[in-house]
Amino acid sequence: MLAWTVYISFLSALGCFLVPKERPDLSRRLALAGTIAAAVVGLICAILYAPVDGNPIVDTVKASWIPSLGIQYYLAADGISVVMVVLTGIASVAAVLFSWNIEDRANEFFGFFLTLIGGVYGVFISFDLFLLFVFYEIAIIPKYFLIAIWGSTRKSYGAMKIVLYSFIGSALALIGIMAAFVVSGAHSFELQQLIQHPYTPEFQRWAFPVTFIGFVILAGMWPFHTWAPTGHVAAPTGASMLLAGVVMKLGAYGALRVPMTLFPMGATIWREELALLAAISIVAGALVALVQSDFKFIIGYSSVSHMGFVLLGLLATTETGLSGAVLQMFSHGILAGLLFAVVGRMVYARTHTRELSQLDGMDLGRKLPFAATVFLIAALASVGLPGFSGFVAELHVITGAWSSFSYTAIMAGIGIVIGVAYSLRALLTVFWPSNQGCPPLRHEPLPAITAQEKIGSVLLIGTSLIIGIYPRLILDLVVPSLHSPLLEPLIGSVAGTQ
C-alpha cells in the first residue's frame, strides 16, 4: 500500500501537466487532492506498520526490473522510512497550500512539484540501491525548473548551483554504491544482500567518506553548504518549503541508509572528523544567519545550522543520537517549512521586500498579527522551546553527541544560543520594529492572511506540538529499526571502540 504514495504523486503530476494553462484553479485543486491522498496513505501505513517476525523491514513491492544487472523494483519500509514518508506527506500538503497564489503556468508548476514529491517518496521506500539512486535523481531534476522559472533573486544562478552541487554529490554516491556492488560480488543491488559481504577495513576507509560526502552535500554539510541558502532565496515559497522540508532530508537519509549501513567500520574510522564538520555546520550556519540583512537568507542559513544537528546525531552513532537525528529530520522539515512560508508567502508576497532595513518600521506586527504569531512560535520551536518537536530532537542529538564527542555537544549548545539571537533579531526587526525611517507608502494596508495560509500554518504548528508533547509516536517506530540487521553492525562497531 505504501507504494501508492509514489504512484499517486506521479499520476497527479501527469494530471497537472494535462490541465489547460487557463485553469490554474484546477491545477491547484488537483495538486492539493494528490498530496492529501498520498499523505493519508502514508499516515495509514504508519498507523498499521508492524514488524513481521521481528524484522522491521516490511516488503511492499518486489519484482525483477533489469535482471541482467541484478536490479529490482523493490519497495519496502522500516520505521525510519515510515517516519520520513509521513513527513513528506505533511510538508507537501502545506507547500501546496502556501503555493495557492501561483497563477503563471500553474499546471507546469504543480506538475514539477508533484514529480519531485514522487521522487522523494520513492527514495524513502527503496531498498534496491540502484532504484533508490534513480528516485534520488528524479527528485533533483524538477528543482531546477521550479526555481529557474518561478523563482526570484538570481533564480537562474540559484537553480544551476543547486543542480551542479546535487549532481556532483550524486556522482560520488553512485561511485560508492557501484563499488560496493562490484566488490561484494553480489548479483543484486538489494541492500539486505549487500550488507552480508564483509567489506575489508581498507575498502571501507575510502568508500565510506566518498559515499557519505556524496549524500550529505544535499544535506547542506559545511563546507559543501553554499548551494542551500542561495537556492532557498531563489526558490518560490512552495519550492523553498520542499527544499528545506524534504529534499535536504534525502541527503541525510541517504547517508544513513547507504554508507553508514554498508560500511560501519568506515563510519567508525571517520566519524570524529565528520562529526566536527557537522558541529561546525551548526555554529557557522548560525553565525552567518546572525549577520544577514535579507530575511530569507537568515532562514536559509538557519536551515544549514539545524541540518548540522541531523548529521551530528547520525555521526554520534549511538541509539540516542541516531533516534535524535531522525526526530530532527522530522522536526526541521516541519518548522523550516513554516519559517519559509512566513518569510516568502506572508511577508515578501505582501511587502515585496525581504531587506530588514526596509521591513523595519512597517509595523507588520500590527498589520499581520497572524504572521507575527506564527513566526514567533516557529522560531522559538526551532531553537528548542520545550513542548515542541525541536526541543526533544535537539536534546536527543546533544545527549548522543556528548557520549561520543563531548566537545561537539558543546559546539551544538553554542549554536542553539546563537540561534536564539538571530531569531530574536529577525522577530524584533520585522514585526516589532523601531519605527525609524519608514516611508509613508509602507503604512498602507496589506492584504489579509488567506484561509489556505492559516490552514497550512495550523497543520505545521500542530504537528510540531504533537511530536514535542508525545515523541514516542516517532521513537516507537525508529528505535526498533536501529536494532535491525541493517544498523546493528554500525552501533555495535562503534560501541566496541568506546
Order of alpha helices (4+ residues) and beta strands (2+ residues): alpha-alpha-beta-beta-alpha-alpha-alpha-alpha-alpha-alpha-alpha-alpha-alpha-alpha-alpha-alpha-alpha-alpha-alpha-alpha-alpha-alpha-alpha-alpha-alpha
